[in-house]
């Protein structure tokens, strides 16, 4: 769909003015997610679109209310002027369009024509947005129906994520000030009060705002906190006083900065003292807060692992190292699947999610479903493999009680008994590079095994140059290796991770492969599970943070170490 061919419909559509919150997509309300799922057009600034687009349907039209500085000037003839632009989103692709009307209110009206459902998303809450009210009035004047979906106000959400309560049991007065529009009278009023003041300002104007409050009567030793990029994994908070904040930011090398215009939230008042923040800073004290963690697995495999890493405050970056392809000769797989239906097998054993997927695809090709497993015992290695089978409609009869591996499966696998087992054959759909451990073990237990190549694993294409440079240059804080093949393939397609990067391995065999490639292993999972591996990395990060705090050192990420700095070996 091109930006100029929007679907036709009734003359007037519908507009939802939606609060996108301070920046964390998890803070969107249920009503906001529902509105986004039904939207035909999204109208917002680039940074707001980044928050809301994941909940939008495929094919939604994005209308930017600010110019995209990264867009090539040949495609956008008026770069950097703030001219709104149209971008059509279809899956993962985007296409830059021509300049739209300049006025945001007219832009919303134009998008609503033809009966389209428009979501106008703004940072924080629409009721606190400087221009949302004007756009609502324009809709009302034109007879375009609209609704308002409130969002978490930035001035409230950011202090909560910074661990700075705005009120206590004494019920202190709370004032909110936008430094960019505050008058002298406003500063005088908040300066004369002894309550908490929440100031929305910019990084290069924090010191000036502090000076205004001191001039208005606040004591220079009044505590304050300054938070940038609030509610995101880029969040940083500094604690100081009105009189020392300029020096604090200077010592932290925050100013001068190219990002001096970045919005910040400053909280001023006795009840936002540093002692409280030390105890209440729950977000920035997450064990892997802000860590960029490389996950060398496919998106399907990495989904639950990435969610777990995010819960620890990390920023997962998924890089496939293995591509899965069908077997070169499908006849063996076809015969085995037909054998399932005709009663050839007593057992079928799945050792990976990919094996489940391969069999399921072959079932669908033949018009079969989970009922074809009737009378057949099913084994699965690993929690994710078991979940994939359950999603297929098959509950595994056997999952290893201990180690989730071929060896663990053999520990629990029953020996063949001709009295109780009418059939002595096992169907084992696996990768072309699978080891012989399981086959040999089953044969030793008296079973006949059809070891069938269900899929081939090949080395994936190299990641983008930017990712390769980050891997080799120390741009990642940690990398999770979940198998020996992920080590070999990542090094093969992207190069060896920098020595400041924390290396975490799922087990001894993977760790040995990493060391053979010249990598120092820092973390090892207590058992071969991707989720236990993530837990082990989080424990490592927690201990690392605690050691820095105890030593009185600033808490930094591994990638923030100085070039050439030596790392202590810390294998767990």
C-alpha positions in Angstrom: 0.0 0.0 0.0 1.4 3.4 -0.9 1.0 6.5 1.3 -1.4 8.1 -1.2 -3.7 5.1 -1.7 -5.6 4.9 1.6 -8.7 2.8 1.8 -12.0 4.6 1.0 -15.1 4.7 3.3 -17.5 7.1 4.9 -16.5 10.8 4.8 -15.6 11.0 8.5 -13.7 8.4 10.4 -12.8 8.2 14.0 -9.9 9.5 16.0 -8.5 8.0 19.3 -6.2 10.4 21.2 -4.0 7.9 23.0 -1.5 8.3 25.8 1.6 6.2 25.1 3.1 6.7 28.5 6.7 7.7 29.3 8.5 5.2 27.1 8.1 1.7 28.4 5.7 -0.2 26.0 4.6 -2.3 28.9 2.9 0.7 30.5 0.3 1.0 27.7 -3.2 0.4 29.0 -5.4 -2.5 27.8 -7.7 0.0 26.1 -4.7 1.5 24.3 -3.6 -1.9 23.0 -7.2 -2.6 21.8 -7.3 0.7 20.0 -4.0 0.2 18.3 -5.0 -3.3 17.1 -8.0 -1.8 15.3 -6.2 1.3 13.9 -5.9 2.0 10.2 -3.6 5.0 10.7 -1.1 5.9 13.4 -0.2 9.5 13.8 2.7 10.3 16.2 6.3 11.4 16.5 9.0 8.8 15.7 9.8 8.0 19.3 6.2 7.5 20.1 5.7 5.2 17.1 8.5 3.1 18.4 6.5 2.5 21.6 3.1 1.8 20.0 3.8 0.1 16.7 4.3 -3.4 18.1 0.6 -3.5 19.0 -0.6 -2.3 15.6 -1.9 -4.6 12.9 0.0 -5.4 9.7 -0.5 -2.9 7.0 -1.3 0.1 9.3 -0.2 3.4 7.8 2.2 5.4 10.0 2.1 9.2 9.7 5.1 10.9 11.3 4.5 14.3 12.8 8.2 15.1 12.8 10.8 14.8 10.2 12.9 11.7 10.1 16.6 12.8 10.1 17.8 9.4 9.1 15.8 9.4 5.9 17.6 10.1 2.6 16.9 13.6 1.3 16.2 12.3 -2.2 13.2 10.5 -0.9 12.1 13.4 1.4 12.6 16.7 -0.4 12.3 18.8 2.8 14.5 17.1 5.4 14.8 18.4 8.9 12.0 20.9 8.7 9.5 19.1 10.8 7.3 18.4 7.8 5.0 15.4 8.6 5.7 12.4 6.4 3.8 9.2 5.6 5.3 5.7 6.0 3.4 2.6 5.2 4.2 -0.4 7.4 3.7 -3.8 6.0 5.3 -6.4 8.2 8.9 -5.4 8.7 9.2 -3.1 5.7 8.7 0.6 5.5 8.4 3.0 2.6 9.0 6.7 3.0 6.4 8.9 1.4 5.9 12.4 0.3 5.5 15.4 2.7 2.0 15.6 4.2 0.3 18.8 5.5 2.4 20.7 8.0 -0.2 21.3 10.7 -0.6 18.3 13.1 -4.3 19.0 13.6 -4.9 19.1 9.9 -2.8 16.0 9.6 -5.1 14.1 12.0 -8.2 15.3 10.1 -6.7 14.3 6.7 -5.9 10.8 8.1 -9.5 10.4 9.4 -11.1 11.0 6.0 -12.5 8.1 4.2 -13.8 6.4 7.3 -10.5 5.4 8.7 -9.8 4.7 12.3 -7.0 6.9 13.4 -4.9 6.7 16.6 -3.2 9.9 17.5 -0.5 8.8 20.0 1.3 11.2 22.3 3.9 10.9 25.0 2.5 10.5 28.5 -1.1 11.5 28.8 -3.2 13.4 26.1 -4.6 15.7 28.8 -1.1 17.0 29.5 0.0 17.3 25.9 0.5 20.9 24.7 -1.3 20.5 21.4 -3.7 17.5 21.8 -6.5 19.8 23.0 -6.2 21.9 19.8 -6.4 18.7 17.7 -9.5 17.6 19.6 -11.2 20.9 19.0 -10.4 20.6 15.3 -12.1 17.2 15.3 -15.1 18.6 17.1 -15.4 21.5 14.7 -15.3 19.2 11.7 -17.8 16.7 13.2 -15.2 13.9 13.4 -16.0 11.7 16.4 -13.1 11.1 18.8 -12.3 9.5 22.1 -9.5 9.9 24.6 -7.5 7.0 26.1 -5.5 8.3 29.0 -1.9 7.2 29.5 0.6 7.3 32.4 1.9 10.9 32.6 5.6 11.2 32.2 5.9 13.4 35.3 4.3 10.6 37.4 5.7 7.5 35.7 9.4 8.5 35.5 9.7 9.2 39.2 8.1 5.9 40.0 10.7 4.1 37.9 13.4 6.1 39.4 12.4 5.1 42.9 11.3 8.6 43.9 7.9 8.7 45.7 6.2 12.1 45.2 4.1 11.9 48.4 4.4 10.2 51.8 2.2 9.5 54.8 2.2 13.2 55.7 0.5 14.1 52.4 3.0 16.7 51.1 1.8 19.1 48.4 3.0 18.1 44.9 3.4 20.7 42.1 4.2 20.0 38.4 6.1 22.5 36.4 7.0 22.6 32.7 10.2 24.6 32.6 9.8 25.5 29.0 6.6 27.5 29.6 6.8 28.4 33.3 6.4 32.1 34.1 8.2 34.1 36.8 5.0 33.9 38.9 4.9 30.1 38.6 8.5 29.8 39.8 7.8 32.2 42.7 4.8 30.1 43.8 6.6 26.7 43.7 9.6 28.3 45.3 7.6 29.6 48.2 6.0 26.2 49.0 7.8 23.4 50.9 6.1 20.6 48.9 7.5 18.3 46.2 8.1 19.9 42.8 8.3 17.8 39.6 10.0 19.7 36.8 9.8 18.7 33.2 12.8 20.2 31.5 15.8 19.4 29.3 19.2 18.1 30.2 20.9 21.4 29.3 18.3 23.4 31.3 18.4 21.5 34.6 20.8 23.8 36.2 18.9 26.9 35.1 15.6 25.4 36.5 17.4 24.7 39.8 18.6 28.3 39.8 15.1 29.5 39.3 13.9 27.6 42.4 16.8 28.9 44.5 16.0 32.5 43.4 12.4 31.9 44.3 13.2 30.9 47.9 14.1 27.2 47.9 17.2 26.4 49.9 20.3 25.4 47.9 20.7 22.2 49.9 17.2 21.0 48.9 17.6 17.4 47.5 16.6 16.7 43.9 16.9 13.8 41.5 17.3 14.1 37.7 16.3 11.3 35.5 16.8 10.9 31.7 15.2 8.3 29.4 12.8 7.4 32.2 11.1 4.0 32.1 13.5 2.7 29.4 16.6 0.6 29.8 18.6 3.7 29.0 17.3 5.4 32.2 19.9 7.1 34.3 19.2 9.0 37.6 21.5 11.4 39.5 20.9 12.6 43.0 22.2 16.0 44.2 20.9 19.3 45.6 19.6 22.4 43.9 23.0 24.0 44.5 25.2 21.1 43.4 23.3 19.6 40.4 25.3 21.5 37.9 28.6 20.2 39.3 27.2 16.7 39.7 26.2 16.5 36.0 29.6 18.0 35.0 31.5 15.4 37.1 29.3 12.6 35.5 30.3 14.1 32.1 26.7 14.6 31.2 27.1 18.2 30.1 27.9 19.6 27.7 26.4 16.9 25.5 25.0 16.5 22.0 21.8 15.3 23.8 21.5 18.4 25.8 18.0 18.9 24.6 16.8 15.5 25.8 13.8 15.7 28.1 14.3 14.9 31.7 12.3 14.8 34.9 13.7 16.5 38.0 12.0 15.9 41.4 12.8 18.5 44.1 11.9 18.3 47.8 12.9 16.9 51.2 10.8 13.8 50.7 12.7 12.8 47.6 15.9 12.5 49.5 18.8 10.2 48.4 18.2 7.9 51.3 14.8 7.0 50.0 16.0 6.4 46.5 18.8 4.1 47.7 16.1 1.9 49.1 13.4 2.3 46.4 15.4 2.3 43.2 13.9 -1.0 41.9 14.2 -0.4 38.2 17.8 0.7 37.7 19.0 -1.9 40.3 17.8 -4.9 38.2 20.6 -7.4 37.8 21.2 -6.8 34.1 19.8 -3.3 33.8 20.7 -1.8 30.4 22.9 -4.8 29.4 22.9 -5.5 25.7 22.8 -9.3 25.6 23.4 -11.2 22.4 21.1 -14.2 21.9 22.4 -16.3 19.0 19.2 -18.1 18.3 16.4 -17.8 15.8 13.5 -15.4 16.8 11.2 -18.4 17.4 13.7 -20.1 19.7 14.7 -16.9 21.4 11.3 -15.5 22.2 10.8 -16.8 25.8 14.5 -16.4 26.6 14.4 -12.7 25.4 11.3 -12.1 27.6 13.2 -13.5 30.6 16.2 -11.3 29.9 14.0 -8.3 29.7 12.5 -9.1 33.1 16.1 -8.7 34.4 16.4 -5.3 32.8 18.5 -6.5 29.8 18.1 -5.5 26.1 18.2 -8.8 24.1 19.5 -8.8 20.6 18.6 -11.9 18.6 21.1 -13.1 16.0 20.3 -16.4 14.2 23.4 -18.5 13.8 21.6 -21.5 12.4 19.1 -21.8 9.5 16.8 -24.7 9.4 16.1 -26.3 6.0 14.2 -29.4 4.8 16.2 -32.6 4.2 17.7 -33.0 0.8 15.8 -36.2 0.2 12.4 -36.2 1.9 11.5 -39.8 1.1 12.9 -41.1 4.4 10.8 -38.6 6.4 7.7 -39.4 4.3 8.0 -43.1 4.9 8.4 -42.6 8.7 5.3 -40.4 8.9 3.3 -42.9 7.0 4.7 -45.6 9.4 3.2 -43.6 12.3 -0.2 -44.0 10.8 0.2 -47.7 10.0 1.4 -48.7 13.5 5.1 -49.2 12.7 6.3 -47.5 15.9 5.9 -47.9 19.7 7.6 -44.6 20.5 8.5 -41.3 18.8 11.1 -39.1 20.5 11.5 -35.4 19.9 14.8 -33.8 20.9 14.1 -30.3 19.7 11.4 -27.8 18.8 12.6 -28.0 15.2 11.9 -31.7 15.1 8.3 -31.1 16.3 7.9 -28.4 13.6 9.2 -30.7 10.9 6.8 -33.5 11.8 3.9 -31.1 12.2 4.5 -29.6 8.7 4.6 -33.1 7.2 1.4 -34.0 9.0 -0.3 -30.9 7.6 1.0 -31.8 4.1 -0.8 -35.1 4.4 -3.9 -33.7 6.0 -3.1 -35.3 9.4 -3.4 -33.9 12.9 -2.6 -34.9 16.4 -5.0 -37.8 16.3 -2.4 -39.7 14.3 -0.4 -40.1 17.5 -3.1 -42.3 19.0 -1.6 -45.4 20.5 2.0 -44.1 20.2 4.1 -43.1 23.2 5.7 -39.7 22.9 9.0 -38.5 24.5 10.4 -35.0 24.5 13.7 -33.5 25.6 13.4 -30.0 27.1 10.6 -27.7 28.3 10.3 -25.8 25.0 10.0 -29.1 23.0 7.3 -30.3 25.4 5.4 -27.0 25.0 5.7 -27.2 21.2 4.1 -30.7 21.3 1.3 -29.5 23.7 0.6 -26.6 21.2 0.3 -29.3 18.6 -2.3 -31.1 20.7 0.1 -33.9 22.0 1.0 -34.4 25.7 4.4 -36.1 26.0 4.4 -39.4 27.9 8.1 -39.0 28.9 10.2 -35.9 29.7 13.5 -36.5 31.4 13.2 -36.0 35.1 16.8 -34.8 35.3 19.2 -33.5 32.7 17.3 -32.3 29.6 19.5 -34.0 27.1 19.9 -37.3 25.2 21.7 -38.7 28.2 18.9 -37.6 30.6 16.3 -39.1 28.3 18.1 -42.5 28.3 18.2 -42.4 32.1 14.4 -42.6 32.2 13.7 -44.6 29.0 12.3 -48.1 29.7 14.1 -51.1 28.2 12.3 -53.1 25.6 10.1 -55.8 27.0 8.6 -58.2 24.4 5.7 -59.0 26.9 4.5 -55.5 27.4 5.8 -53.8 24.2 3.9 -55.1 21.1 6.2 -53.1 18.8 10.0 -52.7 19.3 10.7 -49.7 17.0 11.3 -46.0 17.8 10.9 -43.1 15.4 13.6 -40.5 16.0 13.2 -37.3 13.8 16.3 -35.2 14.2 18.8 -32.9 12.6 21.3 -34.0 10.1 24.2 -33.2 12.5 22.7 -35.0 15.6 25.1 -37.1 17.7 24.7 -40.9 18.0 24.4 -41.0 21.8 20.6 -41.4 21.8 20.5 -44.0 19.0 23.3 -46.1 20.6 21.6 -45.9 24.0 18.2 -47.0 22.7 19.7 -49.9 20.8 21.5 -50.9 24.0 18.1 -50.9 25.8 16.8 -53.4 23.2 15.0 -51.0 20.8 15.1 -50.8 17.0 15.6 -47.2 15.9 14.6 -45.3 12.7 17.0 -42.4 13.0 15.5 -40.0 10.4 16.8 -36.7 9.1 13.8 -34.4 9.6 15.6 -31.2 8.9 19.1 -29.8 8.1 20.9 -27.2 10.0 23.1 -24.8 8.0 25.0 -21.8 9.0 22.9 -18.6 8.9 23.8 -15.6 6.8 26.1 -13.0 8.6 24.3 -10.4 10.6 24.4 -6.7 9.5 27.8 -5.0 9.6 26.8 -2.8 12.5 26.0 -6.0 14.6 29.3 -7.6 13.6 31.2 -4.5 14.6 29.4 -4.4 18.0 30.3 -8.1 18.6 34.0 -7.7 17.8 34.3 -4.2 19.3 32.8 -4.8 22.7 29.4 -3.3 22.0 27.6 -6.2 23.7 27.7 -6.8 27.5 27.1 -10.5 27.3 26.5 -13.4 24.9 24.5 -16.5 25.7 25.7 -19.7 24.0 23.2 -22.5 24.1 25.1 -25.1 22.2 28.5 -25.8 20.7 27.2 -25.1 17.2 26.1 -21.5 18.3 29.7 -20.8 19.3 31.2 -22.1 16.1 28.6 -20.5 13.9 28.6 -17.1 15.6 32.4 -16.9 15.4 32.2 -18.0 11.8 29.6 -15.5 10.6 30.3 -12.5 12.9 33.7 -12.9 14.5 34.9 -13.5 18.1 33.2 -11.5 20.8 35.4 -8.8 22.4 37.2 -9.7 25.7 35.1 -7.3 27.7 31.9 -9.3 26.8 30.7 -11.7 29.4 30.5 -15.2 28.0 27.7 -17.4 29.3 27.4 -21.1 28.3 24.7 -23.6 28.8 27.0 -26.5 29.8 30.5 -28.0 29.9 30.5 -29.1 26.3 29.5 -25.6 25.1 32.0 -24.0 27.4 34.8 -26.3 26.1 34.0 -25.2 22.5 34.0 -21.6 23.6 37.4 -22.0 25.2 38.7 -23.7 22.1 37.8 -20.6 20.2 39.8 -18.4 22.6 36.8 -17.2 24.7 37.0 -17.0 28.5 33.8 -18.4 30.0 32.4 -16.3 32.8 29.1 -18.0 33.5 27.8 -21.5 33.2 24.3 -22.7 33.8 23.9 -25.1 36.8 21.9 -27.4 34.5 21.5 -27.5 30.7 18.4 -25.2 30.4 18.2 -21.9 28.5 16.2 -20.4 31.4 18.7 -21.5 34.0 21.4 -20.0 31.8 19.6 -16.7 31.9 19.2 -17.0 35.7 22.9 -17.7 36.0 23.7 -14.6 34.0 21.4 -12.5 36.2 23.0 -13.9 39.3 26.4 -12.9 37.8 25.1 -9.4 37.2 23.7 -9.1 40.7 27.0 -10.1 42.3 28.9 -7.8 40.0 26.6 -4.9 41.0 26.9 -5.7 44.7 30.7 -5.8 44.5 30.8 -2.4 42.8 28.5 -0.9 45.4 30.5 -2.4 48.3 33.8 -1.0 46.8 32.3 2.4 46.4 32.7 2.2 42.6 30.1 3.3 40.1 27.9 0.5 38.7 28.8 0.1 35.1 28.0 -2.4 32.3 30.8 -4.6 31.0 30.8 -2.7 27.7 31.5 0.5 29.5 34.9 -0.8 30.7 37.9 1.2 29.4 39.7 -0.3 26.3 42.5 -2.5 27.5 41.0 -3.0 30.9 41.7 -6.5 32.3 38.8 -8.6 33.4 38.9 -10.9 36.4 38.0 -14.5 35.6 34.7 -15.2 37.3 33.3 -18.5 36.2 30.3 -19.8 38.1 
